[in-house]
Amino acid sequence: MTQRYELHDLIRTDNFIDGKWVPAASGKRFAVTDPATGDVIAQVADSGPTDARAATDAAARAFPVWRDTLPKDRADVLHRWHALILGHADTLGRLISLEQGKPFAEGRGEVMYGASYVAWFANEATRIYGDIIPQQQRGKSMSAVKEPVGIVAAITPWNFPLAMIARKIAPALAAGCTVVGKPAEDTPLTAFALILLAHEAGVPAGALNLISASRDNAPASVKDWLDDSRVRKITFTGSTPVGKYLARESAGTLKKLSLELGGNAPFIVFDDADLDAAVSGLMASKFRNGGQTCVSPNRVYVQASVYDQFADLLAKRVAALKVAPATDPDAQIGPMINARAVEKIERHVFDAIERGAQVLTGGNRLTERGPNYYAPTVLAGATPDMHLSCEETFGPVVPLFRFDDEEQAIRAANDTPFGLATYFYSQDLRRIDRVSRLLEAGLVGINEGALSSEAAPFGGVKESGYGREGSKYGLDDYLSIKYRCQGNLA
Ligand code: NAP
């Protein structure tokens, strides 16, 4: 019978290696805190290279068995894992809220979103087709088959502590790869809970290994994977500088890489847009997770003739957002993840004001609520020289830029090294076709603020990385193609 876990049962503080919960070899631990209060939730294993190596050893031993497990049997394990995640949706949602700070409804939403990738890749596991190549010579048969790449190292950020790791582990296991992983320092508990359920679902010992590490020890732990030629692939979601570092440092063993990196998403409102729909779309995409998402609109461009009306409508909606801890059922914006995050937001807003922006609402910390709260903010009069125009603010701040014509808007939107998400609102069909072709990005939202789906390819261009997660393309990153040529048949 399937065990039902309460929140305290799901909180694991040791590494999961070779099917067992083990402390870090050094015996060291670090504190995971509640961002709403700063209170310590748990002390978890602070791993180093020895632990990373033990995880790789286990993944190497498990690989031949998992690779040769029938795809339909791998799919069954993933379906069971999916059912267990859904069966614990409320508890996992509470755990996400506790360590990451997002309101419970969003935490639960993240569980459902992450689970959708597990179900998707469970089905995809049974559809890894190859090709029979049309005959080129008599007596010769040629085919292409897809094989798992081998051991995959998965490194994930704190902003979606369940979904980001689920959408890496699920395709890796579906493809027949084994996994070593490291979640972010701020949010290891959700990842461990997910791994507990995967083990219960029947993922065999060694096929899935997870270690936690403090920010100080993470680089040395991961370096062991980068240097180990048995690890054949790195799948990473996080910032662009760390993604570039991983690409450089893994070059010695020439690994396959998937890099889901930072964004600096533009959101364009043309004068023919439905302004109410545009405001609602912006609210949904900007304020999810308090603005701490890679697809969060970071620069909002509004055509001059509708600028004041749009700014007014938006500022009213933003001022009404309820900022509260995740435990408050009416919370819409929780705390930011940590003090560094709030300092960055504050720096961006100060800089913008100094360079001439006007605060329409917000613009300050909410220290009376707790250590990491920042008021939802709208700034008018944003200009390209401001820091928030070039870097992700990763917080609840909307800067409004004014533009005159379509060409100017597209030029400004593309004037960034990043290319993850873009959004625009217009009701002109010709413009929709033109603008969606010209925007340099992996994702384009047209009159829509919520883009993510397990059925769609998610990923960036330019310095937002490469590789795609989800969709029929999502398994390709975990497979390599083998060409087979059989001769002397005639
Ligand atoms: P981050 O600092 O790059 O960290 C991501 C992961 O890498 C964490 O597990 C982190 O561990 C680890 N890490 C950091 N430095 C490392 C090093 N030198 N060697 C090995 N591992 C290292 O990013 P973050 O602040 O957690 O996440 C926010 C960023 O992620 C934003 O830029 C956001 O846009 C991006 N993001 C992108 C996507 C996407 O799909 N494109 C989705 C979500 C987020 P520690 O936690 O211990 O530092």
Residues whose N, C-alpha, C, O or C-beta is under 5 A from the ligand:
A	BS01	NAP	I155 T156 P157 W158 K182 P183 A184 E185 D186 A213 S214 R215 A218 P219 V222 T237 G238 S239 T240 V242 E260 L261 G262 G263 T293 C294 S464
